[in-house]
């Protein structure tokens, strides 16, 4: 049985979210990318949001999110 009033200690976690859409693959880029695949953006964002929600539902009491970095893309613009 857990003692009462015990402070919960959470592990710190940094999250990187990669956006793989770009107009063209840059010659210096080694990252996963989907050049000229704009038709996949809406599906990608929908699936990404689902995965984020599922992660937080199952892990919200385990981690303290300290950083969220969104990277990738060179000229990506998400249309709402």
C-alpha positions in Angstrom: 0.0 0.0 0.0 1.3 3.5 -0.9 1.8 6.0 1.9 -0.6 8.9 2.0 0.6 12.3 0.7 3.6 10.9 -1.1 4.6 13.3 -3.8 4.5 11.8 -7.3 7.9 12.1 -9.0 7.6 12.3 -12.8 10.4 11.6 -15.3 11.3 14.6 -17.5 10.6 14.1 -21.2 11.4 16.1 -24.3 9.3 15.4 -27.4 10.3 15.9 -31.1 7.5 15.9 -33.7 8.8 15.6 -37.3 6.9 17.2 -40.1 8.1 15.4 -43.2 6.5 17.5 -45.9 8.5 19.8 -48.1 8.5 21.2 -51.7 11.6 19.3 -52.6 14.3 17.3 -50.8 17.3 19.4 -50.0 20.7 18.0 -51.1 22.0 18.2 -47.5 19.0 16.6 -45.8 19.3 13.1 -44.3 15.9 13.2 -42.6 12.8 11.3 -43.7 10.8 13.5 -46.0 7.8 13.4 -48.4 8.5 16.0 -51.1 5.5 17.1 -53.1 3.1 14.9 -51.1 0.7 17.7 -49.9 -2.3 15.4 -50.4 -1.0 13.4 -47.3 -0.8 16.4 -44.9 -4.4 16.3 -43.6 -4.2 12.5 -42.9 -0.8 12.9 -41.3 -2.0 15.7 -38.9 -5.1 13.7 -38.0 -3.0 10.6 -37.1 -0.5 12.7 -35.3 -3.2 14.2 -33.1 -4.6 10.8 -32.4 -1.2 9.5 -31.3 -0.6 12.5 -29.1 -3.9 12.1 -27.3 -3.3 8.3 -26.8 0.2 9.0 -25.4 -1.1 11.5 -22.9 -4.0 9.3 -21.8 -1.7 6.4 -21.0 1.4 8.4 -19.8 0.2 11.6 -18.2 1.1 10.4 -14.7 4.5 9.1 -15.7 6.1 12.1 -17.4 6.7 15.8 -17.0 6.9 17.2 -20.6 9.6 19.8 -20.5 10.1 20.5 -24.2 8.1 20.0 -27.4 10.1 20.6 -30.6 8.5 20.6 -34.0 11.0 20.2 -36.8 11.4 19.1 -40.4 9.9 20.7 -43.5 11.5 23.5 -45.5 8.6 25.4 -46.9 5.7 23.5 -45.3 2.6 25.4 -44.6 -0.3 23.7 -42.9 -3.7 24.8 -44.2 -6.5 24.7 -41.7 
